[in-house]
Amino acid sequence: MNEKKIPVNPLVLKWARETAGLDVMELALRMKKHEETIIEWEKGISTPTYPQLEKLAYTIFKRPIALFFFPEPPKELYPENSFRTLPDSEIDKLPPYFLKLFRHAQALQINLSELSDNRNPAQQNILKDLMFSSNMSHLKIAQEIRAYLKIDLNMQKSIRNTDDAFKLWRNAIEEKGIFIFKDAFKNDDISGFCIYDEVFPIIYINNSLPKTRQIFTIFHELAHLLFKTGGIDQNNIDYFKLLSGSDKQIEILCNKVSASFLVPNVDFRKQIRNLDITEENISNLAGSYCVSREVILRKYLDLNLINKAQYNAYSAKWNNEAKEIQAQKKKKPGGNPYATKAAYLGDNYLKLVFKKYYQNIISQDQLASYIGMKADKVLNIEPFLYKEGMVV
C-alpha cells in the first residue's frame, strides 16, 4: 500500500537543496533515490512521503519541516545581518547548532505571519509604544519598561518560584507583541538571542540554563529589540573587548537595563542597608527578586561595595557549582516530550495554532508542521496547553 504523499512546495524543496550546497545527484545518494525522483519532487510532478520529508528537513537540510509548506521560499536572514553589534570575528565563531536554531527562529516568525495574516495579534506593541536612544540612562529605560508592563516590584517580589517568575515575564512581554521561544541549546556559551522585525520580533532562550539566567536574558534581548537591533546574550563577555563605539555602548546598556529592571537600584540600596555581604545574604536577596546570585553580586560591584577580586572569586565558585548541577541534570532521564514542546513554544503560540485548527482553517498535517511534530502525535500536546506549571 502506497504511503500518503505530502503536498510540499517544490520551489522550497529546490531552494533548501541549493542553500544546503547539494546538487541533485548528492541529494539522491543521501535519500537512496534515483535522480529522476528528486527532479520530479522539485518540479511538483510527485512529492515525498511524510517520513521522507522528515529526513529531508531534519537530517539533511537541518530546517524546520513547516518551511516546506510555505507558499514561496523564505527570504532568509543571516547572523551577520541580524546581529550588527557583534564583531565579524565572533559571528565566524558561532557554532553550527546556532545556525540551525537561528533558522528555526526565522521559521517561527514566518509561521506567526501566516497564522495572523501578517498582523501581530497583541493589543499593544511595546516596540511601537516605547522609543529609546542608546544615550538614555539605563535607569530611566528600566523604569519606563516596568511602568509599561504594569508589573510593580511588589508583584515581582511576591513570587518565590523562578518557574512562575519566568511565566510572569514571558506572558507580560508576549502580550505586548514579542513572542518568546525556548530550546535546549547544545552548550551553555549562548544564553539566547533575538531577531528584530517590525511585525514579529522574537526572543529565543536557552532552556539548558537556570531560570534566573533565562529571565535575565529575556530583558537583555528586550533591550536589544527596543534599540531596534538583533542581539546575542553570550555568557563569555570577553568579546566586549572587541567592540567599539555605539556597538559596545548598546551591549553594555542592554546588560545594565536588564539588571536595573530586575533589581532596581533604589530598592536594592534599602535592602542591603546594614546587611553584611555574605553568600547567605546574597542568596536571600537573589531569591527575593527571583534573579541569580550573579546579578546581586554585580550590583554590589557596580555600587563599589566589593572589588573586582571579590567579584571574580564568588563568580568562579558559583560557576563551578552550576556546572556540577547541570552535569547531574543531564544524567537524569528526559521528561514528557509533549510538556517540553509546549513549554518551548509557549501558550500564546500554541493557542494561535490550535485556534486555526479548530476553525478548520488548517489541517492536522499543517497543525503538525507548525508545531514541529508528527501528525499522528500532535494532538497529544493539547492537554499541556493550559496546564499550570508548564514551564520546563
C-alpha positions as CSV (number, residue, x, y, z in Angstrom):
1,M,0.0,0.0,0.0
2,N,1.4,3.4,-1.0
3,E,2.2,5.9,1.7
4,K,0.3,9.2,1.7
5,K,2.0,11.9,-0.4
6,I,2.5,15.3,1.2
7,P,1.7,18.5,-0.8
8,V,5.0,20.3,-0.2
9,N,6.1,23.3,-2.2
10,P,8.5,22.1,-4.9
11,L,10.2,25.6,-5.1
12,V,11.0,25.4,-1.4
13,L,12.4,21.9,-1.9
14,K,14.8,23.1,-4.6
15,W,15.7,26.2,-2.5
16,A,16.5,24.1,0.5
17,R,18.7,21.8,-1.5
18,E,20.6,24.6,-3.2
19,T,21.1,26.6,0.1
20,A,22.4,23.3,1.6
21,G,25.0,23.2,-1.1
22,L,23.9,19.9,-2.6
23,D,23.3,19.0,-6.2
24,V,20.6,16.6,-7.4
25,M,23.0,13.7,-7.5
26,E,24.3,14.2,-4.0
27,L,20.7,14.5,-2.6
28,A,19.6,11.4,-4.5
29,L,22.5,9.4,-3.0
30,R,21.7,10.6,0.6
31,M,18.0,9.8,0.1
32,K,18.8,6.5,-1.7
33,K,16.6,7.5,-4.6
34,H,17.1,8.0,-8.3
35,E,18.0,11.4,-9.6
36,E,14.8,11.4,-11.6
37,T,12.8,11.2,-8.3
38,I,14.4,14.3,-6.9
39,I,13.8,16.2,-10.1
40,E,10.2,15.1,-10.1
41,W,9.8,16.4,-6.5
42,E,11.4,19.7,-7.4
43,K,9.1,20.1,-10.4
44,G,6.0,19.2,-8.5
45,I,5.3,16.1,-10.6
46,S,5.4,14.0,-7.4
47,T,6.0,14.6,-3.7
48,P,7.9,12.9,-0.9
49,T,6.1,10.9,1.8
50,Y,6.0,12.4,5.2
51,P,8.8,10.2,6.6
52,Q,10.9,11.2,3.5
53,L,10.1,14.9,4.2
54,E,11.2,14.5,7.8
55,K,14.5,13.0,6.7
56,L,15.0,15.9,4.2
57,A,14.1,18.6,6.7
58,Y,15.7,17.3,9.9
59,T,18.6,15.1,8.8
60,I,19.8,16.6,5.5
61,F,18.7,20.2,5.3
62,K,18.6,20.9,9.0
63,R,15.5,23.1,8.6
64,P,12.0,23.1,10.3
65,I,9.5,21.0,8.4
66,A,7.0,23.8,8.3
67,L,9.2,25.7,5.8
68,F,8.3,23.1,3.1
69,F,4.7,24.1,3.2
70,F,5.3,27.8,2.7
71,P,3.9,29.4,-0.5
72,E,7.4,30.6,-1.6
73,P,11.0,30.2,-0.4
74,P,11.6,32.4,2.6
75,K,13.9,35.5,2.4
76,E,16.5,34.3,4.8
77,L,18.3,36.4,7.2
78,Y,21.9,35.7,8.1
79,P,23.6,36.2,11.5
80,E,25.9,38.9,10.2
81,N,22.9,41.0,9.0
82,S,20.8,40.4,12.2
83,F,23.4,40.8,14.9
84,R,25.1,44.0,13.8
85,T,26.6,44.8,17.2
86,L,28.6,41.5,17.1
87,P,32.1,41.7,15.6
88,D,32.7,39.6,12.4
89,S,35.2,37.5,14.3
90,E,32.5,36.5,16.8
91,I,30.0,35.8,14.0
92,D,32.5,33.4,12.4
93,K,32.9,31.6,15.8
94,L,29.2,30.8,16.1
95,P,28.8,27.0,16.3
96,P,26.8,25.1,13.7
97,Y,24.0,24.3,16.1
98,F,23.4,28.0,16.4
99,L,22.7,28.4,12.7
100,K,20.1,25.7,13.0
101,L,18.4,27.5,15.9
102,F,18.6,30.8,14.0
103,R,16.9,29.2,11.0
104,H,14.2,27.7,13.2
105,A,13.6,31.1,14.8
106,Q,13.0,32.6,11.4
107,A,10.6,29.8,10.5
108,L,8.6,30.5,13.6
109,Q,8.4,34.2,12.6
110,I,7.0,33.1,9.2
111,N,4.6,30.8,11.0
112,L,3.4,33.7,13.1
113,S,2.9,35.9,10.0
114,E,0.9,33.2,8.2
115,L,-1.3,32.3,11.2
116,S,-2.0,36.0,11.9
117,D,-2.4,37.3,8.3
118,N,0.8,39.3,8.9
119,R,-0.8,41.3,11.8
120,N,0.6,40.9,15.3
121,P,-2.3,39.7,17.5
122,A,-1.2,41.7,20.5
123,Q,-3.4,44.6,21.5
124,Q,-0.4,46.7,22.4
125,N,3.1,46.7,20.8
126,I,5.9,47.7,23.1
127,L,8.3,48.4,20.2
128,K,5.9,50.9,18.8
129,D,4.9,52.5,22.1
130,L,8.3,52.8,23.6
131,M,11.3,54.5,21.9
132,F,14.7,54.8,23.4
133,S,18.1,56.0,22.2
134,S,21.4,54.5,23.3
135,N,22.3,57.8,25.0
136,M,19.5,57.4,27.6
137,S,20.1,56.4,31.2
138,H,19.6,52.7,31.8
139,L,17.7,53.5,35.0
140,K,15.1,55.6,33.1
141,I,14.8,52.9,30.4
142,A,14.2,50.2,33.1
143,Q,11.6,52.4,34.9
144,E,9.7,53.0,31.7
145,I,9.6,49.3,30.7
146,R,8.3,48.4,34.2
147,A,5.6,51.0,34.0
148,Y,4.6,49.9,30.5
149,L,4.4,46.2,31.6
150,K,2.3,47.2,34.6
151,I,4.1,44.8,37.0
152,D,5.4,46.6,40.0
153,L,8.2,45.4,42.3
154,N,5.8,44.2,45.0
155,M,4.2,41.8,42.5
156,Q,7.6,40.6,41.4
157,K,8.7,40.0,45.0
158,S,5.6,38.1,45.8
159,I,6.8,35.3,43.5
160,R,9.1,32.9,45.2
161,N,9.3,30.3,42.4
162,T,11.6,31.0,39.4
163,D,9.3,29.0,37.1
164,D,6.4,31.2,38.0
165,A,8.6,34.3,37.6
166,F,9.6,33.2,34.1
167,K,6.0,32.7,33.2
168,L,5.1,36.1,34.5
169,W,7.7,37.9,32.4
170,R,7.1,35.8,29.3
171,N,3.3,36.4,29.3
172,A,3.8,40.1,30.1
173,I,6.1,40.6,27.1
174,E,4.2,38.4,24.7
175,E,1.0,40.4,25.5
176,K,3.0,43.4,24.2
177,G,3.8,41.9,20.8
178,I,7.1,40.0,21.3
179,F,6.9,36.1,21.2
180,I,9.4,34.2,23.3
181,F,10.5,30.7,22.3
182,K,12.9,28.3,24.0
183,D,15.1,25.3,23.1
184,A,17.8,23.3,24.7
185,F,21.0,24.7,23.1
186,K,23.8,22.2,22.8
187,N,26.1,24.1,25.2
188,D,25.9,27.0,27.6
189,D,28.0,29.6,25.8
190,I,24.9,31.4,24.5
191,S,22.0,32.3,26.8
192,G,19.7,33.4,24.0
193,F,19.2,35.7,21.1
194,C,16.6,37.9,19.5
195,I,15.6,38.8,15.9
196,Y,14.3,42.2,15.2
197,D,11.3,42.6,13.0
198,E,8.7,45.4,12.7
199,V,5.8,43.0,12.9
200,F,7.0,39.8,14.6
201,P,10.1,40.4,16.7
202,I,11.1,37.3,18.7
203,I,13.3,36.3,21.6
204,Y,14.8,32.8,21.7
205,I,16.0,31.4,25.1
206,N,18.5,28.6,26.0
207,N,16.4,26.3,28.2
208,S,19.5,24.4,29.4
209,L,20.4,27.3,31.7
210,P,18.9,28.1,35.1
211,K,15.6,30.0,35.0
212,T,17.2,33.0,36.7
213,R,19.6,33.3,33.8
214,Q,16.8,32.8,31.3
215,I,14.9,35.7,32.9
216,F,18.0,38.0,32.7
217,T,18.3,37.1,29.0
218,I,14.7,38.0,28.3
219,F,15.3,41.5,29.4
220,H,18.8,41.7,27.7
221,E,17.2,40.8,24.4
222,L,14.1,43.0,25.0
223,A,16.6,46.0,25.4
224,H,18.2,45.0,22.0
225,L,14.8,45.0,20.4
226,L,13.9,48.3,21.8
227,F,17.1,49.7,20.2
228,K,15.8,48.1,17.0
229,T,18.6,45.6,16.6
230,G,19.1,41.8,17.0
231,G,21.4,40.6,19.7
232,I,23.0,37.6,21.3
233,D,23.4,37.2,25.0
234,Q,26.8,35.4,25.5
235,N,28.0,34.1,28.8
236,N,31.6,34.8,27.9
237,I,31.9,38.6,27.8
238,D,35.5,38.7,26.5
239,Y,34.1,39.7,23.1
240,F,33.3,43.1,24.7
241,K,36.9,44.0,24.3
242,L,36.5,43.6,20.5
243,L,33.6,46.1,20.4
244,S,33.9,49.8,19.9
245,G,31.7,52.9,19.6
246,S,27.9,52.5,19.6
247,D,28.1,48.7,19.3
248,K,29.9,48.4,22.6
249,Q,27.6,51.1,24.2
250,I,24.5,49.1,23.2
251,E,25.8,45.7,24.5
252,I,26.8,47.3,27.9
253,L,23.5,49.2,28.0
254,C,21.4,46.0,27.4
255,N,23.1,44.3,30.4
256,K,22.6,47.4,32.6
257,V,18.9,47.7,31.6
258,S,18.2,44.1,32.4
259,A,19.9,44.3,35.8
260,S,18.3,47.6,36.7
261,F,14.9,46.4,35.7
262,L,15.0,43.2,37.7
263,V,16.8,44.7,40.7
264,P,16.0,48.5,40.9
265,N,18.8,50.5,42.5
266,V,16.7,52.4,45.0
267,D,15.1,49.3,46.4
268,F,18.4,47.4,46.4
269,R,20.1,50.1,48.5
270,K,17.3,49.9,51.0
271,Q,17.5,46.1,51.2
272,I,21.3,46.0,51.8
273,R,21.4,48.7,54.5
274,N,23.3,47.3,57.5
275,L,23.4,43.9,55.7
276,D,26.8,42.0,55.7
277,I,28.0,40.8,52.3
278,T,27.8,37.0,52.8
279,E,26.9,34.2,50.5
280,E,23.8,33.6,52.5
281,N,22.6,37.2,52.3
282,I,23.4,37.3,48.6
283,S,21.3,34.1,48.1
284,N,18.4,35.6,50.1
285,L,18.5,38.8,48.0
286,A,18.6,36.8,44.8
287,G,15.6,34.8,45.9
288,S,13.6,37.9,46.8
289,Y,14.0,39.3,43.4
290,C,13.9,35.9,41.5
291,V,17.3,36.6,39.9
292,S,20.7,34.9,40.0
293,R,23.3,35.5,42.7
294,E,25.5,36.8,39.9
295,V,23.0,39.7,39.3
296,I,23.2,40.6,43.0
297,L,27.0,40.3,43.0
298,R,27.2,42.6,40.0
299,K,25.0,45.1,41.9
300,Y,27.5,45.2,44.7
301,L,30.3,45.6,42.3
302,D,28.6,48.5,40.4
303,L,28.0,50.3,43.7
304,N,31.7,49.8,44.6
305,L,30.8,47.8,47.7
306,I,33.1,44.9,46.6
307,N,36.2,44.9,44.5
308,K,36.8,43.0,41.3
309,A,38.9,40.3,43.0
310,Q,36.0,39.5,45.4
311,Y,33.6,39.5,42.5
312,N,35.7,37.1,40.5
313,A,36.2,34.8,43.4
314,Y,32.5,34.4,44.1
315,S,31.7,34.2,40.4
316,A,34.2,31.4,39.8
317,K,32.9,29.4,42.7
318,W,29.3,29.7,41.6
319,N,30.1,28.9,38.0
320,N,31.8,25.6,39.1
321,E,28.8,24.8,41.3
322,A,26.4,25.5,38.4
323,K,28.4,23.2,36.1
324,E,28.1,20.3,38.6
325,I,24.4,20.9,38.9
326,Q,23.9,20.9,35.1
327,A,26.0,17.8,34.8
328,Q,23.7,16.0,37.3
329,K,20.6,17.2,35.4
330,K,21.9,15.8,32.1
331,K,22.2,12.4,33.7
332,K,18.6,12.3,34.7
333,P,16.1,10.8,32.2
334,G,14.1,13.2,30.0
335,G,10.7,14.4,30.9
336,N,7.4,14.3,29.0
337,P,8.2,15.3,25.4
338,Y,4.8,16.9,24.9
339,A,5.2,19.1,28.0
340,T,8.6,20.1,26.8
341,K,7.4,21.0,23.4
342,A,4.5,23.0,24.9
343,A,7.0,24.9,27.2
344,Y,9.4,25.6,24.3
345,L,6.7,27.1,22.1
346,G,4.6,28.7,24.8
347,D,0.9,29.1,25.4
348,N,0.3,32.1,23.2
349,Y,1.8,30.5,20.1
350,L,0.0,27.2,20.7
351,K,-3.3,28.9,21.2
352,L,-2.8,30.7,17.9
353,V,-2.1,27.4,16.1
354,F,-4.9,25.4,17.7
355,K,-7.4,28.2,17.1
356,K,-6.8,27.9,13.3
357,Y,-7.1,24.1,13.6
358,Y,-10.4,24.1,15.4
359,Q,-11.7,26.7,12.9
360,N,-10.9,24.2,10.1
361,I,-8.5,26.8,8.6
362,I,-5.6,24.4,8.8
363,S,-5.5,20.6,8.6
364,Q,-3.9,18.2,11.2
365,D,-0.9,17.8,8.9
366,Q,-0.5,21.6,8.9
367,L,-1.0,21.8,12.6
368,A,1.8,19.3,13.0
369,S,4.1,21.3,10.7
370,Y,3.5,24.5,12.6
371,I,4.3,22.7,15.9
372,G,7.1,20.5,14.6
373,M,5.7,17.1,15.4
374,K,4.3,14.1,13.6
375,A,0.7,14.4,12.6
376,D,-0.4,11.3,14.4
377,K,1.1,12.6,17.7
378,V,0.4,16.3,17.6
379,L,-2.9,16.3,19.4
380,N,-1.1,14.8,22.5
381,I,0.3,18.2,23.2
382,E,-3.1,19.9,23.7
383,P,-3.5,18.8,27.4
384,F,-0.3,20.7,28.3
385,L,-1.5,23.9,26.6
386,Y,-3.2,25.3,29.7
387,K,-1.6,23.2,32.3
388,E,-0.2,25.0,35.4
389,G,3.5,24.7,35.9
390,M,4.0,24.1,32.2
391,V,7.4,25.8,32.3
392,V,10.2,23.2,31.7
